[in-house]
Amino acid sequence: MISLFFSIIINIYNVSNGIENSSWISKNNSIYEVRIYYDRYFAVSKYNTENNTFISTFGGIYSVDNGYYEILEFNSSDSSSVGDTIHYSNVKINIKNDSGKMLIDGKKFTINQNQDQLNGAWLMSGIERREEMRMRDVNRPRKTMKILAGGRFQWIAYDSSKKGFYGSGGGTYTAIDGKYVENIEFFSRDSNTVGKSLEFDFEIKEDDWHHRGFSSKGDPKYEIWTQRNQ
């Protein structure tokens, strides 16, 4: 368990906790650090836009009650920290209308609050293999989660029980009139994928996201995603 002294200042207008459905970005030359928040879930990615290299990712559950803290479910750089609760020092969040800034331990982030019907923390609940849909138990510790908010997406494959990290990718996206487009800015498994745009057909059926198209390798893809609720 990690517990650090913290101070938090929040100045928020017209939003519930200020960050629960948004993305934030910090740029240091070619190094981007992106934070995506939806409901009580979050993911952080860090990558180099100059040479298209993935640097790190971590995430899990966060709270702004009694200070800002995070409970880690995955961490590509330090698996031993999975399960830890981290209380951050010097967190300042200032949001008014559509603009906002966040300061976390001296690092500045700016907000994007774009909203659409795919905003969410989604768990892969089904994937088609050899023309057969194979369903998954979304409550198991081995998960593939895709979090979307503020015009940005990130997927992460991990197992919190084994503290395992198995891959991640992300970037910007649009979801308009049944067409979902991902613009890939990082991919931990294959940097050659960076810069590609992938278009999929999507629809919401009984609250699940049905997702059809082709992977970055050109393989047919049909996935079902379910909103995370625990």
C-alpha atoms as one frame of an Amber mdcrd trajectory, in Angstrom:
protein
   0.000   0.000   0.000   1.372   3.401  -0.985   0.167   6.401   0.958   1.588
   9.862   0.314   0.770  13.230   1.836  -1.679  15.021  -0.450  -3.249  18.395
  -0.985  -6.069  18.819  -3.499  -7.770  21.929  -4.760 -10.853  21.560  -6.956
 -12.682  24.394  -8.679 -15.447  22.888 -10.835 -18.501  24.222 -12.644 -21.263
  22.319 -14.480 -19.704  18.843 -14.055 -20.176  16.244 -11.353 -16.659  15.493
 -10.121 -14.931  17.349 -12.945 -13.038  14.508 -14.556 -15.365  11.512 -14.707
 -16.110  11.736 -18.454 -13.094  13.413 -20.017  -9.601  13.021 -21.396  -6.543
  15.047 -20.475  -3.217  15.500 -22.227   0.221  16.709 -21.197   2.838  17.354
 -23.883   6.590  17.594 -23.349   8.034  18.008 -26.833   7.320  14.642 -28.493
   6.347  12.867 -25.247   2.585  12.675 -24.747   0.915  11.601 -21.515  -2.840
  11.027 -21.790  -5.333  10.430 -18.992  -8.814   9.097 -19.780 -11.551   9.012
 -17.132 -15.004   7.470 -17.292 -17.248   6.945 -14.272 -14.795   5.705 -11.607
 -12.304   4.125 -14.016  -9.179   5.623 -15.551  -6.231   4.804 -17.795  -2.969
   6.661 -18.332  -0.708   6.197 -21.351   2.685   7.658 -22.184   4.268   7.502
 -25.622   6.714   9.200 -27.994   5.128  10.723 -31.105   8.481  11.332 -32.813
   9.581   7.695 -33.042   6.147   6.098 -32.444   7.280   4.224 -29.342   5.063
   3.146 -26.461   6.544   4.049 -23.075   4.124   2.934 -20.367   0.559   2.631
 -19.133  -1.230   2.175 -15.827  -4.775   2.492 -14.563  -7.703   1.101 -12.625
 -10.093   2.897 -10.264  -9.834   6.473  -8.993 -11.628   8.713  -6.511 -11.746
  12.414  -5.673 -13.438  11.821  -2.319 -11.221  13.048   0.522  -8.390  13.836
  -1.862  -7.377  12.309  -5.175  -6.234   8.689  -5.154  -5.887   5.776  -7.562
  -6.122   2.005  -7.078  -3.975   0.270  -9.689  -5.286  -2.717 -11.638  -2.459
  -2.745 -14.186   0.955  -1.154 -14.615   3.192  -1.969 -17.567   6.291  -0.527
 -15.876   5.941  -2.002 -12.389   3.694  -5.028 -11.909   4.469  -5.090  -8.182
   2.389  -1.908  -7.740  -0.842  -3.590  -8.940  -3.312  -3.493  -6.055  -1.659
  -0.459  -4.452  -3.574   2.675  -3.538  -1.698   5.825  -4.493  -2.534   9.161
  -2.896  -1.121  11.980  -5.012   0.407  15.117  -3.592  -0.427  18.541  -4.995
  -3.404  17.831  -7.257  -5.228  20.878  -8.616  -8.249  20.646 -10.923  -9.875
  23.741 -12.384 -12.742  23.294 -14.836 -15.194  25.879 -16.110 -17.624  25.158
 -18.932 -15.643  23.462 -21.743 -12.137  24.364 -20.613 -10.056  22.994 -17.819
  -6.595  22.409 -16.442  -5.248  19.808 -14.057  -1.952  19.832 -12.194  -0.684
  16.522 -10.808   2.584  16.732  -8.898   3.751  19.613 -11.073   2.639  18.147
 -14.439   0.066  20.190 -16.364  -2.812  18.602 -18.300  -5.519  20.187 -20.458
  -9.019  18.782 -20.838 -11.126  17.490 -23.711 -14.797  16.846 -22.889 -16.213
  15.654 -26.231 -19.130  13.287 -25.621 -20.809  10.640 -27.761 -22.751   7.414
 -27.291 -19.590   5.286 -26.987 -18.183   7.120 -23.978 -17.576   4.437 -21.399
 -15.348   1.857 -19.772 -16.103  -1.221 -21.874 -15.101  -4.840 -21.299 -14.820
  -7.278 -24.181 -17.632  -9.770 -23.633 -17.618 -11.537 -26.987 -15.348 -12.118
 -29.968 -15.993 -14.012 -33.170 -13.571 -16.858 -33.915 -13.978 -19.030 -37.023
 -17.512 -17.663 -37.550 -18.500 -18.544 -33.973 -19.164 -15.914 -31.317 -17.309
 -16.808 -28.127 -18.581 -15.079 -25.016 -16.428 -14.049 -22.055 -17.124 -13.594
 -18.360 -16.538  -9.873 -17.798 -16.212 -10.395 -14.044 -13.057 -12.491 -14.277
  -9.727 -10.805 -13.410  -8.363 -11.361 -16.947  -9.860  -8.471 -18.907  -9.635
  -6.514 -22.105 -10.931  -3.058 -21.287 -11.445  -0.181 -23.697 -12.045   3.233
 -22.175 -13.405   6.093 -24.292 -13.989   9.708 -23.286 -13.087  13.173 -24.458
 -12.437  12.032 -28.024  -9.741   9.560 -26.956  -9.637   5.801 -26.538  -7.340
   3.234 -24.994  -7.626  -0.538 -24.763  -5.682  -2.594 -22.244  -5.319  -6.367
 -21.863  -4.412  -7.363 -18.307  -4.964  -9.767 -15.420  -5.185  -8.080 -12.034
  -4.952 -11.394 -10.131  -1.611 -12.242 -11.775  -0.510  -8.599 -12.054  -0.054
  -9.260 -15.754   0.023  -6.710 -18.564  -0.463  -8.084 -22.096  -0.750  -5.065
 -24.376  -2.320  -1.675 -25.020  -3.066   0.771 -27.797  -4.863   4.045 -28.177
  -5.294   7.428 -29.791  -8.207   9.572 -30.937 -11.581   8.412 -32.261 -14.892
   9.521 -33.725 -18.282   7.800 -33.488 -20.791   9.271 -35.935 -23.837   7.728
 -37.621 -22.851   4.139 -36.897 -19.240   4.595 -38.042 -16.482   4.288 -35.457
 -12.991   5.411 -36.522  -9.824   4.903 -34.494  -6.723   6.990 -35.220  -3.873
   5.049 -33.642  -1.211   7.063 -31.806   0.467   4.213 -29.913   0.482   0.424
 -29.854   2.651  -1.521 -27.426   2.875  -4.600 -29.647   3.653  -3.062 -33.039
   4.808   0.516 -33.634   4.189   0.076 -37.387   0.464   0.351 -36.624   0.867
   3.929 -35.386  -0.609   6.458 -37.812  -3.239   4.104 -39.206  -6.956   4.891
 -39.125  -9.346   1.967 -38.751 -13.038   2.268 -39.569 -15.695   0.005 -38.041
 -19.459  -0.287 -38.137 -21.031  -0.063 -34.702 -24.417  -0.285 -33.046 -25.709
  -0.509 -29.505 -27.867  -3.593 -28.858 -29.383  -4.088 -25.410 -26.736  -1.719
 -24.012 -23.858  -3.692 -25.566 -21.533  -2.247 -28.206 -21.330  -4.400 -31.348
 -18.214  -3.647 -33.341 -17.492  -4.935 -36.883 -14.659  -4.257 -39.284 -11.055
  -5.212 -39.928  -8.012  -5.233 -37.665  -4.774  -3.338 -38.387  -3.555  -6.547
 -40.070  -6.625  -6.714 -42.296  -8.309  -9.589 -40.467 -12.119  -9.538 -40.076
 -13.185  -8.467 -36.601 -16.508  -8.753 -34.785 -16.466  -7.919 -31.085 -19.066
  -7.286 -28.400 -18.284  -4.890 -25.561 -20.216  -4.490 -22.304 -20.132  -1.457
 -20.020 -18.118  -2.120 -16.890 -20.051  -1.840 -13.630 -17.664  -3.216 -11.034
